[in-house]
Amino acid sequence: MTRPHEVPLFDTAVTRLFGIRHPILCGGLMWLSTAPYVAAAARAGGIGFITARSFPDMGAFRAELQTCRELAGGNPFGVNLYLSNRESENAILERHVDVLLDEGVRAVETAGNAPGVLLPRLKEAGCTVLHKVSILKHAERAVRDGADAIAIVGMECGGHPGLDFIGSMVQGTLAPMRLGVPVVLGGGIGTGRQVVAALAMGAAGVILGTRMLVSEEIRAHEDYKRRIVAADERSSRLVLGILRNTYRVMDNTAARTVAAIEATGETDFEAYRPYVQGTAARRVYTTGDTDEGMLAMGQAAVFADSLAPVAAIYDELLADAATALDTVRRVSPVMA
């Protein structure tokens, strides 16, 4: 029996741009977007991005790309390159670019600061570059610099929603109207009916993060995944706004501690460091102690209601999208 992920349902600018069956992208997840997960997204007909910064050792990074290529079965996959506000931390990205180009990867997701510093080399090598942003003005700059597509995420997203807190319904409508490149929409998306809605607003696809955290192929402790399954739309919290680095995370003990420090007016990062450093989150993925660390999690956690393989999640999304399309078709227009 043919499964939904095996048959294209939509033909969009994004499916054509990346050569994929479905306009459903899996954005880079620090420490978690490894070869098994990214390759599973590729086999399911989407595309995922291995997070380069999860592999500071270039030999390990090369090995991960090679493993992903073997597991992907000839389907395309990409690499996420995060550009930090701290310029000194970006030097390593040139080495990551060396490796990914040498390994034949030609799909790249950039995020964080403007990607202009990396774009000339990536474009010269024939890469397709998707830049992820939280507000339209940053998208416009990336397009001017040469990005091929834009992922724009609303304030519902896990991780960094920016400082303006614009929701996905507004972003998803404005960005396709104003940008001359394909747009994918993220933030709070976890159902097929939202995929249809995004396409109706003019987007060429969606990008998922939180919804995919319960994938069986994600290398993380089951207790962590089960806490996400138990979450609802109110289970995340915004922190670090006082440092102008707003972060949507799981509402756990560490996040509430950070919120309490913020309430005192503290602006010295050192007061927050023990709770927000990335190594704390990485430990959670191994230990399952979900009250430790800042764990990026968006409001789409409400849709992540069971642990399942990536292909099964794609099946659920696509079946729901097909039902949504039928619902729209049954809505009769009012005749004058």
N, C-alpha and C positions, 0 to 999 in steps of 0.2 A: 504493500500500500504506500502510495506517495505521501510524504509528509509535507506540511506547508513550507518548511524552509528549503525544500528541494525545487520549488517552482517559483519563478519570479511573479510577483504581484504588481509591482510598480516599475516603470521605466522613467528614471529622472536624470537630471544633470549630474547628480552625485553617483548614481549607479554607473553611468557612462564614464565619468571622470576616473573612477577607481577600478572599473571593470569588475563590479560585484553584482550579485543577484538582487540584493535588498538594500534600500537606503537607510540601513540601521547600522550605525557606527558605534564602536566600543572605545571610548576615550581612554587615554593613558591613566593608570592608577598606580601611584608611587608604591613600590615594593610588590605590587600584586599583578601588574600586567606583564606576566612572564610567558614563556613559550607555550605551555599547555593551554592557557586561557586564550591568548591571542590567536593561536592556530585553530582553536575550536570555533572562534568567531569567524575565521576565514572559511572553515569547512561549512559553517552554517549559512554562508552566503553574504556575510557582512564583511567588515574589516576592523581589526583592532590594532593597537599600537604598543609595542614594547617600550617601557619607560627606560630611556638610556641612563638616567641618573640612578636607577636601581643597581647599575653595574659600573661602578667606578673603575674596576679592573677591566682593561680592554680585552684581555684574553677571555674573560668570563662573558663579556658582552658579545664578542664574536661567536663564542660557543652557543650562546642563547639564540642568536639569529640563525645559526645553522640548524639548531634543533627545531626552531619554529618553522623553518623552510621545509624540513623533513616531515613535520607533523601536519603542515597546512595542505599537503597534497596538491601542490601546484596552484593554490588559490593565493591571491595577494594579501600581504600584511604590511604593516608599517612600523615606524619608530616615533616615539614621542620625545621631543627635545624641549626641555623647560628652560627658559631664559630668566635667570634670577635678577632681582633688583641690585644684588651685589655683583658688580662686574667681575670681581676677582674669581667668582665661582663659575663663570661662564667659559673660562679658557678650556676646560675639559671637553666642551661640546665640539670643538674642532677635531679632537681625537675620535669622538663618537662618530662624527660625520665621516672621517677617514674610513672607519670600519664599516659603517652601514653602506657606504657607496661601494667599497671593495666587495661586500657580500651581496651586492645586487639589489638592495632595498631601494625602492624608488617612490615610496609613499611616506610622507612625513607629516606628523602633527606637531606644530609648534604652539607654545603656550607661555604665559608670563609676560615678560617685556616684549616690545616690538621685535619682530623677527628679521628686520632689515639686514642686520649684520650677517645672518646666515643665508639669506635668500639668494644672493648672486651665485654662490658656489652650488647650492642645491639645484637651482634652476638650470645652471649650465650643465649639470650632470643629468638633467632630464627628470628630476623629481617633481612629483605633484605635492604641493604644500598646502595643508589646511591649517589655518591659524585660529586658535581658540581664544575668545575674548568674553568679557562680561558687559561691555557697553559699546554702542555703535561707533563712537568716535575712534576707539582703538581699532575697530574693524576697518574703518575707512583708511586709516594710516597703513594698515597691513596690506590692503588692496593696492594702495598707491605704491607700496614697496615691491609688489609683485606676487602676493599670495594668490593661489589658484582658487581657493574656497575659504569660507569663513564658518567656524562653529561659534554660535553666540548662545551663551547660557544665561538663563534668568535667575532671579534671586532665590529660587527654590533649590538651586543646585547644591550638592555637597562640595566642600572645599571653599574656594574663594569666589564669592558672588560679586566682588567689587564693592564700591562705596555708595552707589546710586540706588541700589535695590529696585531695579526695574524687572517686572515679572515676565515670564515667558510669553504670555499672550501678546504683550506689547512688543517685546523684542522680536518675536517671531513674525509679526506683521511688518514692523518698520524695516528690519534688515533686508529682506528680499526686495522691498520697494526702493531702497536707497543704494544698494550695492550692486555692482555690475558683474558679480561672480556668484556661483552657487552658494547657498547658505544651508547649514544644518542647525537645527534647534535643539538645545539641551536645557535641563533644569526642570525637575519635577516630572519627567516623562518616564512612564513605565508600562503603558498599555498600547495596544494597537490602535484604539480609537484616537489616542493622542497623536500617533503617527499620521493618521488620516487628517486630523485637524491641522497638524504642522504643514502638511502638503497643501491643504486648502488655503492656508495663509500665505503660501508662496515659497515656503522652504522646499529644499530638494531632498530633505532627509532629516533624521534625528540622530543625536549622539547621546549615548547612555553611559552612566557611571554607577550610581547607587543601585539601580535595578539589577545590575549584573553582579553585585557583591556576593550574592548567594549562589553563584555558579559553582558547580562541583569542581570545575577546573581551576578555580581560584585557589592559590596556595595560602590558605588561612585556616586557623583553628575553627572547628565546628561550633564551639561556644560563641565565637564572634559572629558567625553567620546566623546562628539561631537568635541572637539578640536583635539582629536586623529583621529577621522574620517576625519577631514579636513587636517590632516598632510600628507606630502609626504616623500620621502626618504631623503630629506634634512632638515627635521624639527627637528632634534635632534642636540645636541651640546656636545662636550667633555669638561669637566671642571675638576679642581682640580688635573691636572697632576703635577703641581708644588709641590704638597704635596705628590706625589707618591701614589695617591688614585684616579686614573682617574675614572670619572663617566660620563656615557652617559645619558643625560637627555633631556627633552623637551626644545626646544630653546625658553624660556620665559624670562620675564623681570628679574627675580631672577638669571637665568643662565647667562644672559648677564652682569649683575652686577658683578657676581663672576668672569667672564672672564676678565672684566675690572680691577678688583683688581689683578688678576693673572698677567696681563700685566705690572703692576708696579713692579713685582718681590717680592711681599709680601709673606712671608713664615710662618707668625704667624697665626695659625688656628683661633685664636679669631677674626681676621678680617673677617673671612668667616662664623663664627658660626651663626649669625642671619639669614643667607640665606640658610644654608645647614642642619640645625638641623631637625631631623625627624618629630618633632611635626608640622613644617610648612607644610610639605607634607601631613600629616594626616588631617590638617585643610582644605586643598584643596578638599579632597575627600568628605568633608561635605559641604563646601561653594560653590565650583565650580569656585573659583577665581584662574584660571590657571596661573596667572602671579606671584604667590607666591610659594616659595619653590622649591627644587630640585625634579623633578618628573621623575623618571626613565622611559625612553622611547627609544626603539631601532628603527632601520631603517625599521623593519617590520610593523611600523605604516602605511606605504603606502598600505599594504594589508588589514588593518582594516577599511573597507569602509562603514560599517553600524553597527548599534546596533542590536544585535541578541542574542537569547538564545545560551548557550553553545552547545546544541545538534545540532542547525542549523549550527553553525560554523564547527562542526565536519562533518556534512553532506556535506558542501561546500568543505572542505579539501579532504574528501574521494572521492567525485564525481570527483574532479579535478585530484586526484591521479589515479583514474581508467582511465580517459581520457589520462593522461600522459602515462600510461602503454600501452594503445592501440596505441598511437603515436610511442612509441619505437618499438612495435611489427611490425608496418608497415614499419619500416626502413629496407630495404633489405640489407643483407650483400653483399659486393663485392665478386664475385666469381673469383677465380684464373683461 
